Amino acid sequence: MLLIPCPHCGDRAQAEFAYERTADSVVPLDAAPDQAVAALFTRTNPRGIDEEIWRHTYGCGSWMLIRRDRVSHAIEWVKPIGPAVLP
């Protein structure tokens, strides 16, 4: 079982979290259409370490950036993206 260290709640089971996307697929609102298509649909899908956006859906509700090895699932670090949503 993968444990994800929530910055607000501590180590929790992966089942409490929802994977959103890789950080490089976030498109700025003012991006040109061809840039948006490239970022969303034609980017690489490399093996190894990547930065991903996750949400602690069944916990504090916070969003976080996780640097994780997509082969071994080892987590290098977790950074909060904003405060916890639930009190």
N, C-alpha and C positions, 0 to 999 in steps of 0.2 A: 504494500500500500504506500502510495506517495504522500508524504507529509509536506504541507506548504506552510512556511513560517509567516503567518499574518503579522504585519507590523503592529496591529492593535490587539490581537487576541492570542498570539503565540502559535505554536505548531498545531495545525488542524489537518484532518483528512482531506484529500483531494475532492471527495464527494461533496464537500461544502462549497466548492468553488466552481465558477463558470469561466471557461477559456473564451476570450473575446477574439483576439487576433495577434499577429506579430506586430511589433512596434513599427516596423518599416512599411506597413500597409495603411498607416494613418495618413489620410489625404487632407491637406489644407483646404479650407473652404474656397479660397481664391485660385486653386490649381486649375490649369488648363485641362480640358477634357482628355487630351491624349496623355497627359501626365497622370491623371486620375486612373485611366484605364491601365496604364503601365504599372502603377503602384498596386492596383487591386487584382489584376488578372494575369500579368505577364512577368511577375517577379520570380526569382529563383526560390527553390524550396530545399535549401542545403541541409545536410546532416550535420549534427554538431551543435555548438552553442548558438543560441539566439535569444533575443529579448522579446518577451511576450506580455500582453496585457491580460490580466485576470481580474475577476471580481469575487469577493467573498460573499457570495449570494446568500448562503444559509448561515451567515454569521453576522458580522458588523456591517456588511454592505459596502465596504470600502473597495476602491479600485487600486490595483498595484501593478508595478512593472517588475517582471521576474526574468532574471537572466538564468536560463536553464539549458542543459545539454539535452537535445532532443533524442539522443540515442540512449544514454544511460539514465536520463531523467534527473540527474544530479543538479541541484539548485545552487548557483554561485552566490546570488544575492537577491533581495527583495526590497523594492523602494515603494513607499506609499505614493499614490497619485491623489492628493487631497485627503481630507479628514474622513474618519469613520462616519457612516451615514446614520446608523442607529445609536441611540444613547446607551 
